[in-house]
Structure formats: C-alpha cells, structure tokens
Amino acid sequence: MPALNLLPPVMPFRWACAYGEDRTGLWQAFEVAGVRQVMRWIPPGEFLMGSLENEPERNDNEHQHRVVLNEGFWLADTACTQALWTAVMHTNPSRFKSDPQNPVEQVSWDDICLRFLLKINEISPELQLELPTEAQWEYACRAGTTTPFSIGTQISTDQVNYNGDFPYANGPKGIGRQGTVPVKALHRNPWGLYQMHGNVWEWCADKYSRQHSELDTNEGRRRSLRGGSWDDAGRGCRSADRFAHKPDGRGDRTGFRLVRGAC
C-alpha cells in the first residue's frame, strides 16, 4: 500500500485568487466572473466508512469498512451556489431563488458532469474540477469524527436544514424551512466545510453500489448522493447515509460540491 503523502501543498496555486490558513486549515479560492468559491485542503488519512451496526436508524447499505486516502485533495467549503452555476452556465434551474447564495438544485448528475464541469474547466483549465467520490465525501464530512454527525450524536434544526417534524433517534422536533438556505447560513464542521448535513443532497462521482464494492454491478447506472436535504428526516443527514438516483434525475433536493486533486 502506498504511504500517505503527508506533506502540505505549496501555495498559492496558479488558479488561486486568494489563499490563507485559519483554525480549520489551509484554503484557497478561485473566481469565475467575479463569483468566488473557497476550496479547503483535506489532508490524506484513513477512516471507517459506513456506520456501526448499533447506530440508530442506520440502513443496510452502510457496511462499515476501512478506507485509506493516500493523497489529500481540495474540496469546496460549500455546495455550489446558484451564483456560481449562473456565472458558468448563464442559467439558473433552481426552484428556491430567494438568494443567489442558496445552493443550485434541480441539477442532474449528467447536467453537472457532461455540461457544467466541462464548461468551468474550459474557462479555467488549471482547476481540473470534478465531483468527489463517496469515500472523499464521507471522509471530509466526518472530519475525524465517528459519531452519526460531525456535530455529535444528535442534530437540531438550528444546526442543520432538514425536516424538523422527523427528528433523529427520538430527538426533539424542530422547524421545517420548506426550502434551501444560503450555503453558509448554518453549521460548518471541524474542517471548515459548511452544511455537509442537510440543505441539499450532494451528487458523488461513483456509480451506486449497495456495499461500496466496485465488483457489485447490480445497481445499473444509478449514481450516489450524500448528506440529506431540507425535506428529509434527520436520519437522512447522517454522515454514513446514502441515496441513489438515475444520472439524469433532477429535483429541488439535489445539488453538489466541487473537488480538485492535490496537484
């Protein structure tokens, strides 16, 4: 097994319009048509992906297994905003348009991978942006934690945008916002990533497999999504929760965040 590459990246990269370090780590930002997106450095490491068998309200597609990420990567600190999508695509397909800092939604995996990513990487070829893998997504979401949420064993609607009528594990009920909120409006995790829980489901690069196995081809063309949404119960916002949808599927609960490799 290759050794972990623990050396921090040399900054700034050519694509960065700003950069720095704060209490949650290294960051760099890029801009498209004046719209800025911050990328956080996610260091290499290993973790247990999936959920413990005694985790309340777990699903049977969350088989726990050890994953090693030998290379770090740059992950957007927020879901892609309507502002950034519009700057690239000159359209806004979203339902909830009250604020350009709301996450873009009603975008399919095909919309992102076959259109948006091609266009933004054409505008700034050095960015080489992609969707994260499920392993990258969960590793970053957990940010070193092993509890159902990076916040701990429970969430509230003060921290996460989900359907408060359906709390997690007999927790107290909360509000239901009936839509998305700006991407930096609520909780960020220990690695500086906002709203990995709730607001919108986030598309991942992977084909969906019930047991996280590349050998499992029974799931067809469906792609994985993570994180839960404004309309989901608390259980759907857990770090290990997984959902799948056909790649051309759209909805007002689905968005995405961007990833870039270490180089």
Long-range contacts (C-beta under 8 A, 24 or more apart in sequence): 1-68, 1-70, 2-70, 3-70, 4-44, 4-45, 4-46, 4-68, 4-70, 5-44, 5-70, 5-71, 5-72, 5-262, 6-43, 6-44, 8-41, 8-43, 9-41, 9-72, 9-262, 13-126, 14-126, 15-124, 15-126, 15-127, 22-192, 24-188, 24-190, 24-191, 24-192, 25-191, 25-192, 27-77, 27-192, 28-74, 30-124, 30-127, 32-84, 32-87, 32-88, 32-120, 32-123, 32-124, 33-87, 33-88, 34-87, 35-81, 35-83, 35-84, 35-87, 37-76, 37-77, 37-78, 37-80, 37-81, 37-84, 37-258, 38-76, 38-77, 38-78, 39-74, 39-75, 39-76, 39-77, 39-258, 39-260, 40-74, 40-75, 40-76, 40-77, 40-191, 40-192, 40-193, 41-72, 41-74, 42-72, 42-73, 42-74, 42-75, 42-136, 42-139, 42-140, 42-191, 43-72, 44-69, 44-70, 44-71, 44-72, 45-69, 45-139, 47-138, 47-139, 47-142, 47-144, 48-146, 49-134, 49-135, 49-138, 49-139, 49-212, 49-240, 50-212, 50-240, 51-148, 51-238, 51-239, 51-240, 55-148, 55-238, 55-240, 56-148, 56-168, 56-169, 56-235, 57-168, 57-169, 57-235, 57-238, 58-238, 58-240, 59-241, 59-242, 60-210, 61-210, 61-211, 61-242, 62-240, 62-241, 62-242, 63-211, 63-212, 64-240, 65-212, 67-135, 67-139, 69-135, 69-136, 69-139, 71-261, 71-262, 72-262, 73-132, 73-136, 73-259, 73-260, 73-261, 73-262, 74-259, 74-260, 74-261, 74-262, 75-132, 75-136, 75-140, 75-193, 75-257, 75-258, 75-259, 75-260, 76-257, 76-258, 76-259, 77-188, 77-192, 77-193, 77-194, 78-103, 78-183, 78-184, 78-193, 78-194, 78-195, 78-257, 79-103, 79-104, 79-183, 79-194, 79-195, 79-199, 79-200, 79-202, 79-255, 79-256, 79-257, 80-104, 80-255, 80-256, 80-257, 80-258, 81-183, 85-116, 88-116, 88-119, 88-120, 88-123, 89-115, 89-116, 89-119, 93-250, 94-252, 95-179, 95-252, 96-179, 96-180, 96-252, 98-179, 99-182, 101-182, 101-183, 101-184, 102-180, 102-181, 102-182, 102-183, 103-180, 103-183, 103-199, 103-200, 103-255, 104-255, 104-256, 105-180, 105-200, 105-251, 105-252, 105-253, 105-254, 105-255, 106-250, 106-251, 106-252, 106-254, 107-203, 107-250, 107-254, 107-255, 107-256, 108-247, 108-248, 108-249, 108-250, 108-254, 109-203, 109-223, 109-245, 109-247, 109-248, 109-249, 110-247, 110-248, 111-250, 112-203, 112-256, 113-205, 113-247, 127-260, 128-260, 128-261, 129-258, 129-259, 129-260, 130-205, 130-258, 130-259, 130-260, 130-261, 131-203, 131-204, 131-205, 131-256, 131-258, 131-259, 132-204, 132-205, 132-257, 132-259, 133-204, 133-205, 133-206, 134-204, 134-206, 134-212, 134-224, 134-226, 134-242, 136-259, 137-196, 137-202, 137-204, 137-226, 137-227, 138-226, 138-239, 138-240, 140-191, 140-193, 140-196, 141-189, 141-193, 141-196, 141-197, 141-226, 141-227, 141-239, 142-239, 143-189, 143-190, 143-191, 143-193, 144-190, 144-191, 145-189, 145-190, 145-239, 147-239, 148-238, 148-239, 148-240, 149-197, 149-237, 149-238, 149-239, 150-189, 150-190, 150-196, 150-197, 150-239, 151-187, 151-189, 151-197, 155-197, 155-198, 155-234, 155-237, 158-186, 159-186, 159-187, 159-197, 160-186, 160-187, 160-195, 160-197, 160-198, 160-199, 160-228, 160-234, 160-237, 161-185, 161-186, 161-195, 161-198, 161-199, 161-229, 161-230, 162-197, 162-198, 162-228, 162-229, 162-230, 162-231, 162-232, 162-233, 162-234, 162-236, 162-237, 163-230, 163-231, 163-232, 163-233, 166-232, 166-233, 166-234, 166-235, 167-233, 167-234, 168-233, 168-234, 168-235, 168-237, 168-238, 169-234, 169-235, 171-234, 177-230, 178-230, 179-230, 179-252, 180-230, 180-252, 181-230, 195-227, 196-227, 196-239, 197-227, 197-228, 197-237, 197-238, 197-239, 198-227, 198-228, 198-229, 198-230, 198-232, 198-237, 199-227, 199-229, 199-230, 199-255, 200-227, 200-229, 200-230, 200-253, 200-254, 200-255, 201-225, 201-226, 201-227, 201-228, 201-229, 201-232, 201-243, 201-253, 201-254, 201-255, 202-226, 202-227, 202-254, 202-255, 202-256, 202-257, 203-254, 203-255, 203-256, 208-242, 208-244, 219-244, 221-246, 221-247, 222-246, 222-247, 223-247, 225-254, 229-253, 229-254
